[in-house]
């Protein structure tokens, strides 16, 4: 068995996750729909709450019975949410 992801890319991703993303996140001016899998181990409920407090203007969808890979686990819900969101923007 071998990893499907490039080890250098995974290391860069891990480093990036330790960065303070608040300045970049608060600077976003493009409409954003936040989607989180209710059982995600990568994005905690606390992290989502912090994000929502920083950007209450960004709508949020928490999809039950899904982990971090929401589009793969519940594509119909994600597609419907994205279509609805895009129609409003």
N, C-alpha and C positions, 0 to 999 in steps of 0.2 A: 504494500500500500504506500501511496505517496500523497502529500497534500496537493489539493487542486489549486490553491492560491500560492502565489510567489512569496517565499519567506521574507524577502526584502520589503515587499508591499505590505505584508501583514505587520512587520516591525514598524514601518512608517505610520500605518494606521494606529497602532497602539501608542506611538509617541504622540500623534495628533490628538488622541482622546485624552491625553493628560494636559493639553494646552487649555488656557483660559479662553473659552469660546464666546464669552459674554460680549466683548466689544464687536466681534464680527457678527454675532447673532442679532444684536440690537441695531446694527447698521443695515440690515436687510430691508429693502423697500419693495421687493416683489411680493405679491400675494403668496402666502404659504399655507398649506393645509398640513397639519401635524397628524400623523397616523402612528399609533403605537399598538403593538400586540399586548393584550392584557397580561400575558404570561412572559413577556420579554425579560430575559436575564441581562441583556445588554443595555437597555434603556429602562431604568427603574421608574416606578411611580413617582418617587421623590424628584428624580431628574425632570420628568414631565411637568410636575407641579412648579418647579423652578423656572422652567421654560415658559410655562403659561403665565407666571407672575412677571417675567421679563417682557413678554409679548402677548398681552391679553387680546390683542387684535387678531391673532392667528387662531382660527378655529381648530379644534382638536377632535379626533375620532379615536377612541380606544376600542379595538375590535376584540370581543370575547373569544376565548378558546383558541387564541393564536399566540405564537412566540414572536421572535424578532422578524421573521420572514413573512410578514403579513400578506404581501401580494401573491406569494406562492401558496400560502395556506388558505386564504379566503379571497381569491381574485375577483369574485363577483361583488363583494362588499367594497373592495378597494376601487374597482372600476366605476361603480355607481357613485361613490363619494367623490372621485376625481372628476367625473363628468358633471356632477351637480356643482362642485366647486368652480370648475372652469366656466360653466354657464353663468355664474354670478360675477365672474371677473373677465 
